[in-house]
Amino acid sequence: MEESLVVVGWLINWDDPKAREVFDTLNFKVCEFSTSVSKTGSGDIWLSYVLDKTPVKQRTKD
C-alpha cells in the first residue's frame, strides 16, 4: 500500500474544535496534536497538527 500524505500545520489563536471542523470538511484526519506558547513573548498559543489526507476508504482503523 502507498504511504499516505502527511501535512503539518500551525494555527495561531484558533479554537481547536473550529480547526478540527475545517480539517474534517477538507477530509483530513488529525493524527497528532499539540499546543505551545509563542517564543516571541507575544503570548500567542500555537496549535500544531499532523494531518493525514488518505482517502477515508483507504484508512485502516486506529
Wavefront OBJ file of the C-alpha trace (Angstrom):
o trace
v 0.000 0.000 0.000
v 1.194 3.509 -0.798
v 2.198 5.806 2.089
v -0.340 8.490 2.938
v 0.430 12.186 2.589
v 1.099 13.791 5.956
v 0.811 17.544 6.376
v 1.931 19.575 9.383
v 0.017 22.786 10.030
v 0.172 25.536 12.612
v -2.639 27.868 13.575
v -2.288 30.825 15.925
v -5.094 31.596 18.392
v -7.651 29.387 16.642
v -10.238 27.431 18.549
v -9.296 23.711 18.378
v -12.865 22.499 17.654
v -13.161 25.080 14.835
v -9.839 23.967 13.309
v -10.889 20.302 13.517
v -14.187 21.167 11.815
v -12.267 22.774 8.931
v -9.928 19.763 8.668
v -12.896 17.375 8.690
v -14.614 19.388 5.940
v -11.442 19.027 3.843
v -11.263 15.269 4.619
v -8.117 15.493 6.735
v -7.697 13.147 9.703
v -5.877 14.589 12.737
v -3.086 12.114 13.610
v -1.290 14.196 16.251
v -1.992 17.463 18.058
v -0.046 19.711 20.430
v -0.104 23.256 21.785
v 2.692 25.652 22.675
v 3.160 29.289 23.657
v 4.936 31.549 21.167
v 8.604 32.068 21.951
v 8.353 35.713 20.813
v 6.798 36.743 24.138
v 3.515 37.705 22.460
v 1.533 35.129 24.461
v 0.101 33.634 21.250
v -0.949 29.984 21.525
v 0.124 27.780 18.627
v -1.972 24.752 17.727
v 0.091 22.194 15.809
v -1.400 19.310 13.849
v -0.141 16.361 11.845
v -2.815 15.613 9.266
v -3.499 12.600 7.052
v -5.097 13.194 3.653
v -5.530 9.491 2.814
v -8.969 8.910 1.296
v -11.323 7.652 4.009
v -11.994 4.338 2.224
v -8.224 3.524 2.297
v -7.663 4.272 6.000
v -7.172 1.472 8.461
v -8.694 1.505 11.944
v -6.500 3.000 14.694
l 1 2 3 4 5 6 7 8 9 10 11 12 13 14 15 16 17 18 19 20 21 22 23 24 25 26 27 28 29 30 31 32 33 34 35 36 37 38 39 40 41 42 43 44 45 46 47 48 49 50 51 52 53 54 55 56 57 58 59 60 61 62
